[in-house]
Amino acid sequence: MRHKNDDRNTNARRELIRRAKQRKERSGRRGLRKTPPRPRRPEQEIREYRAILRDVRRAMEREIRDRIFPEVDGILEEAGTREDSERREDGWSDTIRDLFVSTRLALSETENKAKEKMSVIGDRVGSRATSEQVKQIRAVLGVEPDFYNEEKVREQLNDWKERNGAFITRFADEEIEAAQDAVSRAIRSGRSSKEVQKELRKRFGISDRRAERIARTECGQLNAQITRERQRELGVEKYRWRTSADERVRDAHEAINGQIFSWNEGPALTNGQHPGEPINCRCVAITMVDDLLEELESE
């Protein structure tokens, strides 16, 4: 029995070719280009995703500065010298734990706002991926495809939103836990108040660098998933790998630049991952429209 998605895909392809043939009969030519244009990556959404993580990080920094820093001197006094700290750890470690619990709770509003913004970003990445496929097809065939398989795309978007919403919570939990550990280690080592605060600020620098990598990876992977679904909906089973052609391209991706791969099986050099799916990947998939063109030219 044929799956309903198979029927939708067949209908989308059939309708696309029918309208492309009508246009060709009227104008005497197909589209505007011989090959599809390079699709744009979701750079704006990547920047906004990164900004969300930075907002969460800054909220953490603000709460820690306001709640933890004023208490450091008292905690150091309670802990005593380095030799005393382990013997007296129960008291000061409980104080630190309570302070960081209250700090984490204070981040709830920021966390919820971040999740709402993340959901909007997901929708925009999905819309952008679809519009880029429309542009690629229109440039070659001269007509825009109609996509019918919204159920599958919506499922992909919802899964992404759920996963990234959970990530925001985990991100905040992990950073607060890391900050708490940093303070505890500094106190056990007998460091001064200024050194403890410096250790905390150092933690936030690491978080900022993580934000860039996470944002590009998450938005890139969603963009790749929607791109694959839209191409396969039109019966396009292959793509051409294109890098960003700069000095940051990793060797494995440069080695497969321009090569053609199947959506069913990605390159061995990327462990089967498609453009945009590897961590921090900036590559894109160029739609292979050869089969569509052959069908268009057939009588």
C-alpha positions as CSV (number, residue, x, y, z in Angstrom):
1,M,0.0,0.0,0.0
2,R,1.3,3.4,-0.9
3,H,1.9,5.8,1.9
4,K,0.0,9.1,1.7
5,N,3.2,11.0,1.7
6,D,4.3,9.1,-1.4
7,D,1.1,10.2,-3.1
8,R,1.6,13.8,-2.1
9,N,5.2,13.8,-3.4
10,T,4.0,12.3,-6.7
11,N,1.3,14.9,-7.0
12,A,3.8,17.8,-6.2
13,R,6.2,16.6,-8.9
14,R,3.5,16.0,-11.5
15,E,1.9,19.4,-11.0
16,L,5.3,21.1,-11.2
17,I,6.2,19.4,-14.5
18,R,2.7,20.1,-15.9
19,R,3.0,23.9,-15.2
20,A,6.6,24.0,-16.4
21,K,5.6,22.4,-19.7
22,Q,2.8,24.9,-20.1
23,R,5.2,27.8,-19.5
24,K,7.7,26.4,-22.0
25,E,5.0,26.1,-24.6
26,R,4.0,29.7,-24.1
27,S,7.5,31.2,-23.9
28,G,9.6,28.8,-25.9
29,R,12.1,28.4,-23.1
30,R,12.2,27.0,-19.6
31,G,13.5,29.0,-16.7
32,L,16.1,31.7,-16.3
33,R,19.2,29.6,-15.6
34,K,20.8,26.3,-16.6
35,T,21.7,25.4,-13.0
36,P,20.1,26.4,-9.7
37,P,21.5,29.3,-7.7
38,R,23.4,28.7,-4.5
39,P,20.9,28.6,-1.6
40,R,21.4,31.1,1.3
41,R,22.2,29.8,4.7
42,P,20.0,30.9,7.6
43,E,22.6,33.4,8.8
44,Q,20.1,35.9,10.4
45,E,18.5,33.1,12.4
46,I,21.9,31.8,13.5
47,R,22.7,35.3,14.8
48,E,19.4,35.5,16.6
49,Y,19.9,32.0,18.1
50,R,23.4,33.0,19.3
51,A,21.9,36.2,20.8
52,I,19.4,34.2,22.7
53,L,22.1,32.1,24.3
54,R,24.1,35.3,25.1
55,D,21.0,36.8,26.7
56,V,20.7,33.7,28.9
57,R,24.4,33.9,29.7
58,R,24.2,37.6,30.5
59,A,21.2,37.0,32.8
60,M,23.3,34.4,34.6
61,E,26.2,36.7,34.9
62,R,24.0,39.5,36.2
63,E,22.3,37.2,38.8
64,I,25.6,35.8,39.9
65,R,27.1,39.2,40.2
66,D,24.1,40.4,42.3
67,R,23.6,37.3,44.4
68,I,26.9,35.6,44.7
69,F,29.6,38.2,44.6
70,P,28.4,40.1,47.7
71,E,28.5,36.8,49.7
72,V,32.0,35.7,48.6
73,D,33.8,37.4,51.5
74,G,31.4,35.9,54.0
75,I,31.8,32.4,52.5
76,L,35.6,32.7,52.5
77,E,35.5,33.7,56.2
78,E,33.2,30.8,56.9
79,A,35.5,28.4,55.1
80,G,38.6,29.7,56.8
81,T,42.1,28.8,55.6
82,R,42.9,26.2,53.0
83,E,43.7,23.8,55.7
84,D,40.3,24.5,57.4
85,S,38.2,24.4,54.3
86,E,37.8,20.7,54.1
87,R,37.1,20.2,57.8
88,R,34.5,23.0,57.7
89,E,33.1,22.3,54.2
90,D,29.6,21.3,55.2
91,G,28.7,24.8,56.3
92,W,30.1,26.9,53.5
93,S,29.3,24.4,50.8
94,D,25.6,24.4,51.9
95,T,25.7,28.2,51.7
96,I,27.0,28.1,48.2
97,R,24.5,25.5,47.1
98,D,21.6,27.6,48.4
99,L,22.9,30.7,46.8
100,F,23.1,29.0,43.4
101,V,19.7,27.4,43.7
102,S,18.1,30.8,44.2
103,T,20.2,32.1,41.3
104,R,18.9,29.4,39.0
105,L,15.3,30.0,40.0
106,A,15.7,33.7,39.2
107,L,16.5,32.8,35.6
108,S,13.1,31.2,35.0
109,E,11.6,34.2,33.3
110,T,14.6,34.6,31.0
111,E,14.5,30.9,30.2
112,N,10.9,31.0,29.2
113,K,11.4,34.1,27.0
114,A,14.3,32.3,25.3
115,K,12.2,29.3,24.5
116,E,9.5,31.5,22.9
117,K,12.1,33.2,20.8
118,M,13.6,29.9,19.8
119,S,10.3,28.6,18.6
120,V,10.0,31.6,16.3
121,I,13.5,31.1,15.0
122,G,12.6,27.5,14.1
123,D,9.6,28.6,12.1
124,R,11.7,31.1,10.2
125,V,14.4,28.6,9.4
126,G,11.8,26.3,8.0
127,S,10.2,29.0,5.9
128,R,13.6,30.1,4.6
129,A,14.6,26.6,3.7
130,T,11.4,26.2,1.7
131,S,11.7,29.6,0.0
132,E,15.3,28.7,-1.1
133,Q,14.1,25.5,-2.7
134,V,11.4,27.5,-4.5
135,K,14.0,29.9,-5.8
136,Q,16.2,27.0,-7.1
137,I,13.4,25.3,-8.9
138,R,11.9,28.5,-10.3
139,A,15.3,29.6,-11.7
140,V,15.6,26.4,-13.8
141,L,12.1,25.4,-14.6
142,G,10.5,28.9,-14.7
143,V,7.6,28.0,-12.3
144,E,7.4,27.6,-8.5
145,P,6.7,24.3,-6.9
146,D,3.7,23.7,-4.7
147,F,4.5,21.8,-1.5
148,Y,1.8,19.6,0.1
149,N,3.7,17.6,2.7
150,E,3.3,20.1,5.6
151,E,2.6,17.3,8.1
152,K,6.2,16.0,7.8
153,V,7.8,19.4,8.0
154,R,5.7,20.4,10.9
155,E,6.8,17.2,12.7
156,Q,10.4,18.1,12.1
157,L,9.9,21.7,13.3
158,N,8.1,20.5,16.5
159,D,10.8,18.0,17.2
160,W,13.5,20.7,16.8
161,K,11.6,23.2,19.0
162,E,11.2,20.6,21.8
163,R,14.8,19.6,21.6
164,N,16.1,23.1,21.6
165,G,13.7,24.2,24.4
166,A,15.1,21.3,26.5
167,F,18.6,22.5,25.5
168,I,17.9,26.0,26.9
169,T,17.0,24.4,30.3
170,R,20.0,22.2,30.2
171,F,22.3,25.0,29.1
172,A,21.3,27.1,32.1
173,D,21.5,24.1,34.5
174,E,25.0,23.2,33.3
175,E,26.4,26.7,33.4
176,I,25.1,27.4,36.9
177,E,26.4,24.0,38.0
178,A,29.8,24.8,36.4
179,A,29.9,28.2,38.1
180,Q,29.1,26.7,41.5
181,D,31.9,24.1,41.0
182,A,34.3,26.9,40.1
183,V,33.5,28.8,43.3
184,S,33.8,25.7,45.4
185,R,37.2,24.8,43.9
186,A,38.5,28.3,44.3
187,I,37.5,28.4,48.0
188,R,39.1,25.0,48.6
189,S,42.3,26.3,47.1
190,G,42.3,29.3,49.5
191,R,41.9,31.9,46.8
192,S,40.9,35.5,47.5
193,S,37.6,37.1,46.8
194,K,38.9,38.8,43.6
195,E,40.3,35.5,42.4
196,V,36.9,33.8,42.9
197,Q,35.1,36.5,41.0
198,K,37.7,36.2,38.2
199,E,37.1,32.5,38.0
200,L,33.4,33.1,37.5
201,R,33.9,35.7,34.8
202,K,36.2,33.2,33.0
203,R,33.3,30.7,32.9
204,F,31.1,33.1,31.0
205,G,33.8,33.6,28.3
206,I,33.7,29.9,27.6
207,S,29.9,30.0,27.3
208,D,30.0,32.8,24.8
209,R,32.2,30.8,22.5
210,R,29.9,27.8,22.8
211,A,27.0,29.9,21.7
212,E,28.4,30.5,18.3
213,R,29.0,26.8,17.6
214,I,25.7,25.7,19.0
215,A,23.7,28.3,17.1
216,R,25.3,27.4,13.7
217,T,24.9,23.7,14.3
218,E,21.3,23.7,15.4
219,C,20.0,26.1,12.8
220,G,22.1,24.4,10.1
221,Q,20.8,21.0,11.0
222,L,17.1,22.1,10.9
223,N,17.8,23.9,7.6
224,A,19.3,20.7,6.2
225,Q,16.3,18.6,7.3
226,I,13.7,20.9,5.7
227,T,15.8,21.2,2.6
228,R,16.0,17.4,2.2
229,E,12.2,17.0,2.8
230,R,11.3,19.7,0.2
231,Q,13.6,18.3,-2.4
232,R,12.4,14.7,-1.9
233,E,8.8,15.9,-2.1
234,L,9.6,16.8,-5.7
235,G,11.3,13.5,-6.3
236,V,14.8,15.0,-6.2
237,E,16.9,12.3,-4.6
238,K,20.4,13.8,-5.1
239,Y,22.2,17.0,-4.4
240,R,25.6,18.6,-5.1
241,W,27.7,19.4,-2.1
242,R,28.9,23.1,-2.0
243,T,31.3,24.5,0.6
244,S,31.5,28.2,1.6
245,A,34.8,28.3,-0.3
246,D,36.9,30.1,2.3
247,E,39.9,29.3,4.6
248,R,37.6,27.9,7.3
249,V,36.3,25.0,5.2
250,R,37.5,21.8,6.8
251,D,39.6,19.4,4.7
252,A,37.0,16.6,4.5
253,H,34.3,19.0,3.2
254,E,36.7,20.6,0.7
255,A,37.5,17.1,-0.6
256,I,33.9,16.5,-1.5
257,N,33.1,20.0,-2.8
258,G,31.1,19.8,-6.0
259,Q,30.4,16.1,-5.8
260,I,26.9,14.6,-6.1
261,F,25.4,12.5,-3.3
262,S,22.1,10.8,-2.5
263,W,19.8,12.0,0.3
264,N,19.5,8.3,1.2
265,E,23.3,8.0,1.9
266,G,25.5,10.9,2.8
267,P,29.3,11.1,2.1
268,A,31.6,8.6,3.9
269,L,33.9,11.5,4.8
270,T,31.2,13.1,6.9
271,N,29.9,9.9,8.4
272,G,26.8,10.0,6.3
273,Q,25.9,13.6,7.3
274,H,24.5,16.0,4.7
275,P,25.4,19.7,4.2
276,G,24.7,21.7,7.3
277,E,24.4,18.7,9.6
278,P,28.0,18.3,10.9
279,I,28.8,20.5,13.9
280,N,29.5,24.1,12.8
281,C,29.1,23.2,9.1
282,R,28.4,26.1,6.6
283,C,28.0,24.0,3.5
284,V,24.8,23.8,1.4
285,A,23.0,21.3,-0.9
286,I,22.5,22.4,-4.5
287,T,19.3,20.9,-5.9
288,M,20.0,18.3,-8.7
289,V,17.2,19.0,-11.2
290,D,18.5,16.7,-14.0
291,D,15.6,14.3,-13.7
292,L,13.1,17.1,-13.6
293,L,14.6,18.6,-16.7
294,E,14.6,15.3,-18.5
295,E,10.9,14.9,-17.7
296,L,10.2,18.5,-18.8
297,E,11.9,17.9,-22.2
298,S,10.2,14.6,-22.8
299,E,7.2,14.5,-25.0
